[in-house]
Amino acid sequence: MDRLPTIPGSPPSALINHKGCPFKERCQHYKPECSASMPAFLPISQQQAIACHVAGQQTVTPLFNQPTTQLA
């Protein structure tokens, strides 16, 4: 079985109400708006949603070593 890729760093505490995206310190696609507000959930399929300020704005390389893809 293949191991899932990890995001460097430690996850934020669930006990603290953080401002902005909880992944902002660890995300390779960070933008200033990530610190200002939590991104809205955008559906990407009937069973999945993504919460990311960058989703739909740029092409990114996923963590799973797949070809570059457009988010959302």
PDB file of N, H, CA, C and O in Angstrom:
ATOM      1  N   MET A   1       0.835  -1.172   0.000  1.00  0.00           N
ATOM      2  CA  MET A   1       0.000   0.000   0.000  1.00  0.00           C
ATOM      3  C   MET A   1       0.886   1.243   0.000  1.00  0.00           C
ATOM      4  O   MET A   1       1.850   1.326   0.761  1.00  0.00           O
ATOM      5  N   ASP A   2       0.551   2.212  -0.862  1.00  0.00           N
ATOM      6  H   ASP A   2      -0.232   2.144  -1.480  1.00  0.00           H
ATOM      7  CA  ASP A   2       1.303   3.464  -0.928  1.00  0.00           C
ATOM      8  C   ASP A   2       0.967   4.349   0.260  1.00  0.00           C
ATOM      9  O   ASP A   2      -0.177   4.402   0.713  1.00  0.00           O
ATOM     10  N   ARG A   3       1.993   5.049   0.760  1.00  0.00           N
ATOM     11  H   ARG A   3       2.922   5.006   0.391  1.00  0.00           H
ATOM     12  CA  ARG A   3       1.781   6.013   1.842  1.00  0.00           C
ATOM     13  C   ARG A   3       1.253   7.312   1.250  1.00  0.00           C
ATOM     14  O   ARG A   3       1.659   7.717   0.161  1.00  0.00           O
ATOM     15  N   LEU A   4       0.350   7.960   1.968  1.00  0.00           N
ATOM     16  H   LEU A   4       0.019   7.631   2.853  1.00  0.00           H
ATOM     17  CA  LEU A   4      -0.138   9.259   1.541  1.00  0.00           C
ATOM     18  C   LEU A   4       0.940  10.307   1.781  1.00  0.00           C
ATOM     19  O   LEU A   4       1.685  10.210   2.757  1.00  0.00           O
ATOM     20  N   PRO A   5       1.035  11.296   0.917  1.00  0.00           N
ATOM     21  CA  PRO A   5       2.018  12.361   1.141  1.00  0.00           C
ATOM     22  C   PRO A   5       1.620  13.195   2.363  1.00  0.00           C
ATOM     23  O   PRO A   5       0.449  13.239   2.741  1.00  0.00           O
ATOM     24  N   THR A   6       2.588  13.842   2.962  1.00  0.00           N
ATOM     25  H   THR A   6       3.539  13.806   2.655  1.00  0.00           H
ATOM     26  CA  THR A   6       2.320  14.683   4.128  1.00  0.00           C
ATOM     27  C   THR A   6       2.623  16.130   3.798  1.00  0.00           C
ATOM     28  O   THR A   6       3.357  16.432   2.857  1.00  0.00           O
ATOM     29  N   ILE A   7       2.047  17.014   4.588  1.00  0.00           N
ATOM     30  H   ILE A   7       1.451  16.769   5.352  1.00  0.00           H
ATOM     31  CA  ILE A   7       2.334  18.437   4.483  1.00  0.00           C
ATOM     32  C   ILE A   7       3.366  18.736   5.551  1.00  0.00           C
ATOM     33  O   ILE A   7       3.152  18.381   6.710  1.00  0.00           O
ATOM     34  N   PRO A   8       4.471  19.372   5.213  1.00  0.00           N
ATOM     35  CA  PRO A   8       5.492  19.676   6.229  1.00  0.00           C
ATOM     36  C   PRO A   8       4.920  20.526   7.363  1.00  0.00           C
ATOM     37  O   PRO A   8       3.971  21.284   7.164  1.00  0.00           O
ATOM     38  N   GLY A   9       5.502  20.393   8.541  1.00  0.00           N
ATOM     39  H   GLY A   9       6.274  19.778   8.703  1.00  0.00           H
ATOM     40  CA  GLY A   9       5.082  21.187   9.691  1.00  0.00           C
ATOM     41  C   GLY A   9       4.059  20.463  10.546  1.00  0.00           C
ATOM     42  O   GLY A   9       3.724  19.305  10.297  1.00  0.00           O
ATOM     43  N   SER A  10       3.574  21.158  11.547  1.00  0.00           N
ATOM     44  H   SER A  10       3.845  22.099  11.749  1.00  0.00           H
ATOM     45  CA  SER A  10       2.603  20.586  12.480  1.00  0.00           C
ATOM     46  C   SER A  10       1.229  21.196  12.244  1.00  0.00           C
ATOM     47  O   SER A  10       1.129  22.377  11.911  1.00  0.00           O
ATOM     48  N   PRO A  11       0.172  20.416  12.410  1.00  0.00           N
ATOM     49  CA  PRO A  11      -1.172  20.970  12.246  1.00  0.00           C
ATOM     50  C   PRO A  11      -1.481  21.954  13.370  1.00  0.00           C
ATOM     51  O   PRO A  11      -0.944  21.823  14.470  1.00  0.00           O
ATOM     52  N   PRO A  12      -2.344  22.939  13.106  1.00  0.00           N
ATOM     53  CA  PRO A  12      -2.699  23.895  14.153  1.00  0.00           C
ATOM     54  C   PRO A  12      -3.549  23.236  15.233  1.00  0.00           C
ATOM     55  O   PRO A  12      -4.203  22.224  14.982  1.00  0.00           O
ATOM     56  N   SER A  13      -3.539  23.804  16.419  1.00  0.00           N
ATOM     57  H   SER A  13      -3.007  24.626  16.623  1.00  0.00           H
ATOM     58  CA  SER A  13      -4.340  23.294  17.522  1.00  0.00           C
ATOM     59  C   SER A  13      -5.823  23.476  17.218  1.00  0.00           C
ATOM     60  O   SER A  13      -6.242  24.542  16.767  1.00  0.00           O
ATOM     61  N   ALA A  14      -6.606  22.448  17.463  1.00  0.00           N
ATOM     62  H   ALA A  14      -6.265  21.582  17.830  1.00  0.00           H
ATOM     63  CA  ALA A  14      -8.061  22.539  17.292  1.00  0.00           C
ATOM     64  C   ALA A  14      -8.704  23.261  18.472  1.00  0.00           C
ATOM     65  O   ALA A  14      -9.893  23.579  18.432  1.00  0.00           O
ATOM     66  N   LEU A  15      -7.932  23.521  19.515  1.00  0.00           N
ATOM     67  H   LEU A  15      -6.966  23.263  19.548  1.00  0.00           H
ATOM     68  CA  LEU A  15      -8.456  24.190  20.705  1.00  0.00           C
ATOM     69  C   LEU A  15      -8.434  25.711  20.584  1.00  0.00           C
ATOM     70  O   LEU A  15      -9.031  26.406  21.406  1.00  0.00           O
ATOM     71  N   ILE A  16      -7.753  26.231  19.569  1.00  0.00           N
ATOM     72  H   ILE A  16      -7.268  25.667  18.901  1.00  0.00           H
ATOM     73  CA  ILE A  16      -7.624  27.671  19.375  1.00  0.00           C
ATOM     74  C   ILE A  16      -8.381  28.065  18.117  1.00  0.00           C
ATOM     75  O   ILE A  16      -8.271  27.406  17.084  1.00  0.00           O
ATOM     76  N   ASN A  17      -9.153  29.150  18.212  1.00  0.00           N
ATOM     77  H   ASN A  17      -9.242  29.686  19.052  1.00  0.00           H
ATOM     78  CA  ASN A  17      -9.869  29.660  17.049  1.00  0.00           C
ATOM     79  C   ASN A  17      -8.905  30.499  16.215  1.00  0.00           C
ATOM     80  O   ASN A  17      -8.625  31.648  16.555  1.00  0.00           O
ATOM     81  N   HIS A  18      -8.407  29.937  15.143  1.00  0.00           N
ATOM     82  H   HIS A  18      -8.634  29.003  14.866  1.00  0.00           H
ATOM     83  CA  HIS A  18      -7.422  30.601  14.294  1.00  0.00           C
ATOM     84  C   HIS A  18      -8.103  31.504  13.282  1.00  0.00           C
ATOM     85  O   HIS A  18      -9.199  31.199  12.812  1.00  0.00           O
ATOM     86  N   LYS A  19      -7.459  32.616  12.944  1.00  0.00           N
ATOM     87  H   LYS A  19      -6.569  32.864  13.326  1.00  0.00           H
ATOM     88  CA  LYS A  19      -7.948  33.491  11.890  1.00  0.00           C
ATOM     89  C   LYS A  19      -7.355  33.020  10.562  1.00  0.00           C
ATOM     90  O   LYS A  19      -6.157  32.753  10.468  1.00  0.00           O
ATOM     91  N   GLY A  20      -8.184  32.925   9.567  1.00  0.00           N
ATOM     92  H   GLY A  20      -9.157  33.142   9.644  1.00  0.00           H
ATOM     93  CA  GLY A  20      -7.712  32.530   8.250  1.00  0.00           C
ATOM     94  C   GLY A  20      -7.692  31.021   8.054  1.00  0.00           C
ATOM     95  O   GLY A  20      -8.253  30.267   8.849  1.00  0.00           O
ATOM     96  N   CYS A  21      -7.053  30.611   7.011  1.00  0.00           N
ATOM     97  H   CYS A  21      -6.597  31.224   6.365  1.00  0.00           H
ATOM     98  CA  CYS A  21      -6.963  29.196   6.647  1.00  0.00           C
ATOM     99  C   CYS A  21      -6.061  28.450   7.626  1.00  0.00           C
ATOM    100  O   CYS A  21      -4.963  28.918   7.927  1.00  0.00           O
ATOM    101  N   PRO A  22      -6.505  27.300   8.125  1.00  0.00           N
ATOM    102  CA  PRO A  22      -5.672  26.548   9.070  1.00  0.00           C
ATOM    103  C   PRO A  22      -4.394  25.972   8.452  1.00  0.00           C
ATOM    104  O   PRO A  22      -3.500  25.553   9.186  1.00  0.00           O
ATOM    105  N   PHE A  23      -4.289  25.944   7.138  1.00  0.00           N
ATOM    106  H   PHE A  23      -5.016  26.285   6.541  1.00  0.00           H
ATOM    107  CA  PHE A  23      -3.106  25.413   6.467  1.00  0.00           C
ATOM    108  C   PHE A  23      -2.127  26.498   6.028  1.00  0.00           C
ATOM    109  O   PHE A  23      -1.109  26.185   5.411  1.00  0.00           O
ATOM    110  N   LYS A  24      -2.408  27.765   6.331  1.00  0.00           N
ATOM    111  H   LYS A  24      -3.235  28.019   6.833  1.00  0.00           H
ATOM    112  CA  LYS A  24      -1.627  28.880   5.775  1.00  0.00           C
ATOM    113  C   LYS A  24      -0.133  28.807   6.048  1.00  0.00           C
ATOM    114  O   LYS A  24       0.663  29.170   5.182  1.00  0.00           O
ATOM    115  N   GLU A  25       0.270  28.347   7.231  1.00  0.00           N
ATOM    116  H   GLU A  25      -0.377  28.053   7.935  1.00  0.00           H
ATOM    117  CA  GLU A  25       1.704  28.273   7.536  1.00  0.00           C
ATOM    118  C   GLU A  25       2.407  27.130   6.813  1.00  0.00           C
ATOM    119  O   GLU A  25       3.632  27.131   6.691  1.00  0.00           O
ATOM    120  N   ARG A  26       1.642  26.158   6.337  1.00  0.00           N
ATOM    121  H   ARG A  26       0.647  26.157   6.437  1.00  0.00           H
ATOM    122  CA  ARG A  26       2.254  24.972   5.734  1.00  0.00           C
ATOM    123  C   ARG A  26       2.002  24.840   4.236  1.00  0.00           C
ATOM    124  O   ARG A  26       2.514  23.913   3.607  1.00  0.00           O
ATOM    125  N   CYS A  27       1.232  25.740   3.661  1.00  0.00           N
ATOM    126  H   CYS A  27       0.817  26.493   4.171  1.00  0.00           H
ATOM    127  CA  CYS A  27       0.799  25.587   2.268  1.00  0.00           C
ATOM    128  C   CYS A  27       1.785  26.232   1.296  1.00  0.00           C
ATOM    129  O   CYS A  27       2.240  27.356   1.512  1.00  0.00           O
ATOM    130  N   GLN A  28       2.104  25.520   0.240  1.00  0.00           N
ATOM    131  H   GLN A  28       1.734  24.608   0.064  1.00  0.00           H
ATOM    132  CA  GLN A  28       3.014  26.047  -0.781  1.00  0.00           C
ATOM    133  C   GLN A  28       2.330  27.061  -1.695  1.00  0.00           C
ATOM    134  O   GLN A  28       3.000  27.697  -2.509  1.00  0.00           O
ATOM    135  N   HIS A  29       1.008  27.226  -1.580  1.00  0.00           N
ATOM    136  H   HIS A  29       0.464  26.710  -0.919  1.00  0.00           H
ATOM    137  CA  HIS A  29       0.254  28.148  -2.427  1.00  0.00           C
ATOM    138  C   HIS A  29      -0.254  29.354  -1.630  1.00  0.00           C
ATOM    139  O   HIS A  29      -1.197  30.020  -2.059  1.00  0.00           O
ATOM    140  N   TYR A  30       0.355  29.638  -0.486  1.00  0.00           N
ATOM    141  H   TYR A  30       1.120  29.097  -0.138  1.00  0.00           H
ATOM    142  CA  TYR A  30      -0.072  30.724   0.399  1.00  0.00           C
ATOM    143  C   TYR A  30      -0.150  32.076  -0.314  1.00  0.00           C
ATOM    144  O   TYR A  30       0.718  32.430  -1.111  1.00  0.00           O
ATOM    145  N   LYS A  31      -1.211  32.818  -0.005  1.00  0.00           N
ATOM    146  H   LYS A  31      -1.916  32.531   0.643  1.00  0.00           H
ATOM    147  CA  LYS A  31      -1.386  34.199  -0.456  1.00  0.00           C
ATOM    148  C   LYS A  31      -1.833  35.005   0.762  1.00  0.00           C
ATOM    149  O   LYS A  31      -2.338  34.417   1.718  1.00  0.00           O
ATOM    150  N   PRO A  32      -1.666  36.327   0.763  1.00  0.00           N
ATOM    151  CA  PRO A  32      -2.045  37.135   1.928  1.00  0.00           C
ATOM    152  C   PRO A  32      -3.490  36.941   2.392  1.00  0.00           C
ATOM    153  O   PRO A  32      -3.753  36.991   3.594  1.00  0.00           O
ATOM    154  N   GLU A  33      -4.429  36.724   1.475  1.00  0.00           N
ATOM    155  H   GLU A  33      -4.215  36.684   0.499  1.00  0.00           H
ATOM    156  CA  GLU A  33      -5.823  36.532   1.887  1.00  0.00           C
ATOM    157  C   GLU A  33      -6.021  35.270   2.727  1.00  0.00           C
ATOM    158  O   GLU A  33      -7.027  35.138   3.424  1.00  0.00           O
ATOM    159  N   CYS A  34      -5.066  34.349   2.662  1.00  0.00           N
ATOM    160  H   CYS A  34      -4.249  34.456   2.096  1.00  0.00           H
ATOM    161  CA  CYS A  34      -5.146  33.125   3.476  1.00  0.00           C
ATOM    162  C   CYS A  34      -5.053  33.448   4.971  1.00  0.00           C
ATOM    163  O   CYS A  34      -5.598  32.716   5.798  1.00  0.00           O
ATOM    164  N   SER A  35      -4.370  34.533   5.316  1.00  0.00           N
ATOM    165  H   SER A  35      -3.927  35.127   4.644  1.00  0.00           H
ATOM    166  CA  SER A  35      -4.266  34.950   6.711  1.00  0.00           C
ATOM    167  C   SER A  35      -5.452  35.796   7.147  1.00  0.00           C
ATOM    168  O   SER A  35      -5.720  35.909   8.343  1.00  0.00           O
ATOM    169  N   ALA A  36      -6.161  36.388   6.204  1.00  0.00           N
ATOM    170  H   ALA A  36      -5.943  36.296   5.232  1.00  0.00           H
ATOM    171  CA  ALA A  36      -7.242  37.313   6.525  1.00  0.00           C
ATOM    172  C   ALA A  36      -8.569  36.621   6.830  1.00  0.00           C
ATOM    173  O   ALA A  36      -9.306  37.062   7.711  1.00  0.00           O
ATOM    174  N   SER A  37      -8.877  35.552   6.118  1.00  0.00           N
ATOM    175  H   SER A  37      -8.277  35.194   5.402  1.00  0.00           H
ATOM    176  CA  SER A  37     -10.185  34.920   6.308  1.00  0.00           C
ATOM    177  C   SER A  37     -10.137  33.438   5.943  1.00  0.00           C
ATOM    178  O   SER A  37      -9.294  32.998   5.161  1.00  0.00           O
ATOM    179  N   MET A  38     -11.053  32.693   6.523  1.00  0.00           N
ATOM    180  H   MET A  38     -11.738  33.051   7.158  1.00  0.00           H
ATOM    181  CA  MET A  38     -11.201  31.268   6.213  1.00  0.00           C
ATOM    182  C   MET A  38     -11.847  31.165   4.831  1.00  0.00           C
ATOM    183  O   MET A  38     -12.854  31.828   4.582  1.00  0.00           O
ATOM    184  N   PRO A  39     -11.303  30.366   3.942  1.00  0.00           N
ATOM    185  CA  PRO A  39     -11.907  30.236   2.609  1.00  0.00           C
ATOM    186  C   PRO A  39     -13.244  29.501   2.671  1.00  0.00           C
ATOM    187  O   PRO A  39     -13.456  28.644   3.529  1.00  0.00           O
ATOM    188  N   ALA A  40     -14.131  29.846   1.759  1.00  0.00           N
ATOM    189  H   ALA A  40     -13.959  30.542   1.062  1.00  0.00           H
ATOM    190  CA  ALA A  40     -15.428  29.179   1.649  1.00  0.00           C
ATOM    191  C   ALA A  40     -15.253  27.800   1.015  1.00  0.00           C
ATOM    192  O   ALA A  40     -14.316  27.579   0.248  1.00  0.00           O
ATOM    193  N   PHE A  41     -16.154  26.880   1.336  1.00  0.00           N
ATOM    194  H   PHE A  41     -16.915  27.060   1.959  1.00  0.00           H
ATOM    195  CA  PHE A  41     -16.138  25.556   0.714  1.00  0.00           C
ATOM    196  C   PHE A  41     -16.728  25.649  -0.685  1.00  0.00           C
ATOM    197  O   PHE A  41     -17.806  26.212  -0.877  1.00  0.00           O
ATOM    198  N   LEU A  42     -16.018  25.097  -1.656  1.00  0.00           N
ATOM    199  H   LEU A  42     -15.142  24.640  -1.500  1.00  0.00           H
ATOM    200  CA  LEU A  42     -16.469  25.041  -3.041  1.00  0.00           C
ATOM    201  C   LEU A  42     -16.619  23.576  -3.434  1.00  0.00           C
ATOM    202  O   LEU A  42     -15.668  22.808  -3.288  1.00  0.00           O
ATOM    203  N   PRO A  43     -17.791  23.165  -3.930  1.00  0.00           N
ATOM    204  CA  PRO A  43     -17.942  21.767  -4.337  1.00  0.00           C
ATOM    205  C   PRO A  43     -17.065  21.455  -5.546  1.00  0.00           C
ATOM    206  O   PRO A  43     -16.986  22.240  -6.491  1.00  0.00           O
ATOM    207  N   ILE A  44     -16.407  20.293  -5.500  1.00  0.00           N
ATOM    208  H   ILE A  44     -16.472  19.655  -4.733  1.00  0.00           H
ATOM    209  CA  ILE A  44     -15.626  19.838  -6.656  1.00  0.00           C
ATOM    210  C   ILE A  44     -16.200  18.551  -7.231  1.00  0.00           C
ATOM    211  O   ILE A  44     -15.809  18.117  -8.315  1.00  0.00           O
ATOM    212  N   SER A  45     -17.123  17.947  -6.506  1.00  0.00           N
ATOM    213  H   SER A  45     -17.441  18.299  -5.626  1.00  0.00           H
ATOM    214  CA  SER A  45     -17.890  16.794  -6.976  1.00  0.00           C
ATOM    215  C   SER A  45     -19.111  16.685  -6.066  1.00  0.00           C
ATOM    216  O   SER A  45     -19.287  17.512  -5.172  1.00  0.00           O
ATOM    217  N   GLN A  46     -19.949  15.687  -6.279  1.00  0.00           N
ATOM    218  H   GLN A  46     -19.806  15.015  -7.005  1.00  0.00           H
ATOM    219  CA  GLN A  46     -21.131  15.529  -5.430  1.00  0.00           C
ATOM    220  C   GLN A  46     -20.763  15.115  -4.004  1.00  0.00           C
ATOM    221  O   GLN A  46     -21.546  15.337  -3.080  1.00  0.00           O
ATOM    222  N   GLN A  47     -19.589  14.519  -3.810  1.00  0.00           N
ATOM    223  H   GLN A  47     -18.953  14.338  -4.560  1.00  0.00           H
ATOM    224  CA  GLN A  47     -19.175  14.074  -2.485  1.00  0.00           C
ATOM    225  C   GLN A  47     -17.992  14.847  -1.917  1.00  0.00           C
ATOM    226  O   GLN A  47     -17.592  14.582  -0.783  1.00  0.00           O
ATOM    227  N   GLN A  48     -17.425  15.775  -2.643  1.00  0.00           N
ATOM    228  H   GLN A  48     -17.750  15.990  -3.564  1.00  0.00           H
ATOM    229  CA  GLN A  48     -16.216  16.452  -2.192  1.00  0.00           C
ATOM    230  C   GLN A  48     -16.326  17.962  -2.344  1.00  0.00           C
ATOM    231  O   GLN A  48     -16.994  18.476  -3.241  1.00  0.00           O
ATOM    232  N   ALA A  49     -15.642  18.656  -1.430  1.00  0.00           N
ATOM    233  H   ALA A  49     -15.100  18.238  -0.701  1.00  0.00           H
ATOM    234  CA  ALA A  49     -15.542  20.114  -1.502  1.00  0.00           C
ATOM    235  C   ALA A  49     -14.126  20.501  -1.120  1.00  0.00           C
ATOM    236  O   ALA A  49     -13.410  19.733  -0.477  1.00  0.00           O
ATOM    237  N   ILE A  50     -13.732  21.694  -1.523  1.00  0.00           N
ATOM    238  H   ILE A  50     -14.313  22.317  -2.045  1.00  0.00           H
ATOM    239  CA  ILE A  50     -12.408  22.213  -1.209  1.00  0.00           C
ATOM    240  C   ILE A  50     -12.602  23.603  -0.600  1.00  0.00           C
ATOM    241  O   ILE A  50     -13.471  24.361  -1.030  1.00  0.00           O
ATOM    242  N   ALA A  51     -11.803  23.922   0.383  1.00  0.00           N
ATOM    243  H   ALA A  51     -11.097  23.306   0.733  1.00  0.00           H
ATOM    244  CA  ALA A  51     -11.823  25.257   0.981  1.00  0.00           C
ATOM    245  C   ALA A  51     -10.429  25.850   0.770  1.00  0.00           C
ATOM    246  O   ALA A  51      -9.490  25.533   1.500  1.00  0.00           O
ATOM    247  N   CYS A  52     -10.311  26.708  -0.231  1.00  0.00           N
ATOM    248  H   CYS A  52     -11.073  26.966  -0.825  1.00  0.00           H
ATOM    249  CA  CYS A  52      -9.003  27.265  -0.582  1.00  0.00           C
ATOM    250  C   CYS A  52      -9.198  28.565  -1.354  1.00  0.00           C
ATOM    251  O   CYS A  52      -9.964  28.613  -2.315  1.00  0.00           O
ATOM    252  N   HIS A  53      -8.500  29.621  -0.929  1.00  0.00           N
ATOM    253  H   HIS A  53      -7.877  29.582  -0.147  1.00  0.00           H
ATOM    254  CA  HIS A  53      -8.568  30.898  -1.643  1.00  0.00           C
ATOM    255  C   HIS A  53      -7.952  30.793  -3.033  1.00  0.00           C
ATOM    256  O   HIS A  53      -8.301  31.578  -3.915  1.00  0.00           O
ATOM    257  N   VAL A  54      -7.064  29.864  -3.244  1.00  0.00           N
ATOM    258  H   VAL A  54      -6.781  29.226  -2.527  1.00  0.00           H
ATOM    259  CA  VAL A  54      -6.366  29.712  -4.516  1.00  0.00           C
ATOM    260  C   VAL A  54      -7.172  28.861  -5.505  1.00  0.00           C
ATOM    261  O   VAL A  54      -6.943  28.940  -6.712  1.00  0.00           O
ATOM    262  N   ALA A  55      -8.099  28.059  -5.015  1.00  0.00           N
ATOM    263  H   ALA A  55      -8.286  27.995  -4.035  1.00  0.00           H
ATOM    264  CA  ALA A  55      -8.873  27.154  -5.871  1.00  0.00           C
ATOM    265  C   ALA A  55      -9.528  27.912  -7.020  1.00  0.00           C
ATOM    266  O   ALA A  55     -10.245  28.889  -6.802  1.00  0.00           O
ATOM    267  N   GLY A  56      -9.281  27.461  -8.225  1.00  0.00           N
ATOM    268  H   GLY A  56      -8.698  26.668  -8.402  1.00  0.00           H
ATOM    269  CA  GLY A  56      -9.846  28.071  -9.409  1.00  0.00           C
ATOM    270  C   GLY A  56      -9.085  29.281  -9.922  1.00  0.00           C
ATOM    271  O   GLY A  56      -9.385  29.772 -11.010  1.00  0.00           O
ATOM    272  N   GLN A  57      -8.103  29.781  -9.165  1.00  0.00           N
ATOM    273  H   GLN A  57      -7.860  29.382  -8.280  1.00  0.00           H
ATOM    274  CA  GLN A  57      -7.360  30.974  -9.566  1.00  0.00           C
ATOM    275  C   GLN A  57      -6.066  30.656 -10.291  1.00  0.00           C
ATOM    276  O   GLN A  57      -5.592  31.466 -11.088  1.00  0.00           O
ATOM    277  N   GLN A  58      -5.487  29.493 -10.033  1.00  0.00           N
ATOM    278  H   GLN A  58      -5.872  28.835  -9.386  1.00  0.00           H
ATOM    279  CA  GLN A  58      -4.215  29.156 -10.665  1.00  0.00           C
ATOM    280  C   GLN A  58      -4.090  27.654 -10.805  1.00  0.00           C
ATOM    281  O   GLN A  58      -4.825  26.890 -10.178  1.00  0.00           O
ATOM    282  N   THR A  59      -3.158  27.249 -11.628  1.00  0.00           N
ATOM    283  H   THR A  59      -2.561  27.869 -12.137  1.00  0.00           H
ATOM    284  CA  THR A  59      -2.858  25.841 -11.791  1.00  0.00           C
ATOM    285  C   THR A  59      -1.803  25.460 -10.751  1.00  0.00           C
ATOM    286  O   THR A  59      -0.806  26.160 -10.579  1.00  0.00           O
ATOM    287  N   VAL A  60      -2.037  24.341 -10.061  1.00  0.00           N
ATOM    288  H   VAL A  60      -2.848  23.772 -10.201  1.00  0.00           H
ATOM    289  CA  VAL A  60      -1.113  23.909  -9.015  1.00  0.00           C
ATOM    290  C   VAL A  60      -0.738  22.454  -9.239  1.00  0.00           C
ATOM    291  O   VAL A  60      -1.450  21.720  -9.924  1.00  0.00           O
ATOM    292  N   THR A  61       0.372  22.044  -8.667  1.00  0.00           N
ATOM    293  H   THR A  61       0.951  22.641  -8.111  1.00  0.00           H
ATOM    294  CA  THR A  61       0.796  20.652  -8.718  1.00  0.00           C
ATOM    295  C   THR A  61       0.337  19.960  -7.449  1.00  0.00           C
ATOM    296  O   THR A  61       0.742  20.364  -6.359  1.00  0.00           O
ATOM    297  N   PRO A  62      -0.497  18.927  -7.550  1.00  0.00           N
ATOM    298  CA  PRO A  62      -0.965  18.229  -6.361  1.00  0.00           C
ATOM    299  C   PRO A  62       0.168  17.495  -5.647  1.00  0.00           C
ATOM    300  O   PRO A  62       1.241  17.287  -6.213  1.00  0.00           O
ATOM    301  N   LEU A  63      -0.080  17.111  -4.411  1.00  0.00           N
ATOM    302  H   LEU A  63      -0.952  17.280  -3.951  1.00  0.00           H
ATOM    303  CA  LEU A  63       0.909  16.384  -3.622  1.00  0.00           C
ATOM    304  C   LEU A  63       1.099  14.946  -4.078  1.00  0.00           C
ATOM    305  O   LEU A  63       2.072  14.303  -3.681  1.00  0.00           O
ATOM    306  N   PHE A  64       0.203  14.430  -4.893  1.00  0.00           N
ATOM    307  H   PHE A  64      -0.587  14.951  -5.215  1.00  0.00           H
ATOM    308  CA  PHE A  64       0.204  13.017  -5.226  1.00  0.00           C
ATOM    309  C   PHE A  64       0.993  12.674  -6.481  1.00  0.00           C
ATOM    310  O   PHE A  64       0.794  11.607  -7.061  1.00  0.00           O
ATOM    311  N   ASN A  65       1.887  13.561  -6.908  1.00  0.00           N
ATOM    312  H   ASN A  65       2.048  14.428  -6.437  1.00  0.00           H
ATOM    313  CA  ASN A  65       2.742  13.317  -8.089  1.00  0.00           C
ATOM    314  C   ASN A  65       1.949  12.992  -9.337  1.00  0.00           C
ATOM    315  O   ASN A  65       2.358  12.166 -10.152  1.00  0.00           O
ATOM    316  N   GLN A  66       0.808  13.652  -9.477  1.00  0.00           N
ATOM    317  H   GLN A  66       0.476  14.323  -8.814  1.00  0.00           H
ATOM    318  CA  GLN A  66       0.005  13.515 -10.674  1.00  0.00           C
ATOM    319  C   GLN A  66       0.323  14.709 -11.571  1.00  0.00           C
ATOM    320  O   GLN A  66       0.982  15.650 -11.130  1.00  0.00           O
ATOM    321  N   PRO A  67      -0.130  14.685 -12.808  1.00  0.00           N
ATOM    322  CA  PRO A  67       0.103  15.848 -13.674  1.00  0.00           C
ATOM    323  C   PRO A  67      -0.511  17.102 -13.065  1.00  0.00           C
ATOM    324  O   PRO A  67      -1.442  17.015 -12.264  1.00  0.00           O
ATOM    325  N   THR A  68       0.002  18.256 -13.438  1.00  0.00           N
ATOM    326  H   THR A  68       0.758  18.327 -14.089  1.00  0.00           H
ATOM    327  CA  THR A  68      -0.521  19.529 -12.954  1.00  0.00           C
ATOM    328  C   THR A  68      -1.998  19.622 -13.301  1.00  0.00           C
ATOM    329  O   THR A  68      -2.412  19.234 -14.393  1.00  0.00           O
ATOM    330  N   THR A  69      -2.789  20.134 -12.373  1.00  0.00           N
ATOM    331  H   THR A  69      -2.453  20.449 -11.485  1.00  0.00           H
ATOM    332  CA  THR A  69      -4.241  20.195 -12.553  1.00  0.00           C
ATOM    333  C   THR A  69      -4.787  21.529 -12.092  1.00  0.00           C
ATOM    334  O   THR A  69      -4.158  22.221 -11.291  1.00  0.00           O
ATOM    335  N   GLN A  70      -5.957  21.891 -12.596  1.00  0.00           N
ATOM    336  H   GLN A  70      -6.468  21.328 -13.247  1.00  0.00           H
ATOM    337  CA  GLN A  70      -6.631  23.116 -12.178  1.00  0.00           C
ATOM    338  C   GLN A  70      -7.524  22.763 -10.990  1.00  0.00           C
ATOM    339  O   GLN A  70      -8.321  21.828 -11.068  1.00  0.00           O
ATOM    340  N   LEU A  71      -7.392  23.509  -9.890  1.00  0.00           N
ATOM    341  H   LEU A  71      -6.744  24.269  -9.827  1.00  0.00           H
ATOM    342  CA  LEU A  71      -8.248  23.289  -8.731  1.00  0.00           C
ATOM    343  C   LEU A  71      -9.618  23.859  -8.996  1.00  0.00           C
ATOM    344  O   LEU A  71      -9.751  24.940  -9.570  1.00  0.00           O
ATOM    345  N   ALA A  72     -10.640  23.133  -8.578  1.00  0.00           N
ATOM    346  H   ALA A  72     -10.532  22.254  -8.112  1.00  0.00           H
ATOM    347  CA  ALA A  72     -12.050  23.521  -8.658  1.00  0.00           C
ATOM    348  C   ALA A  72     -12.518  23.810 -10.040  1.00  0.00           C
ATOM    349  O   ALA A  72     -13.686  24.147 -10.238  1.00  0.00           O
TER     350      ALA A  72
END
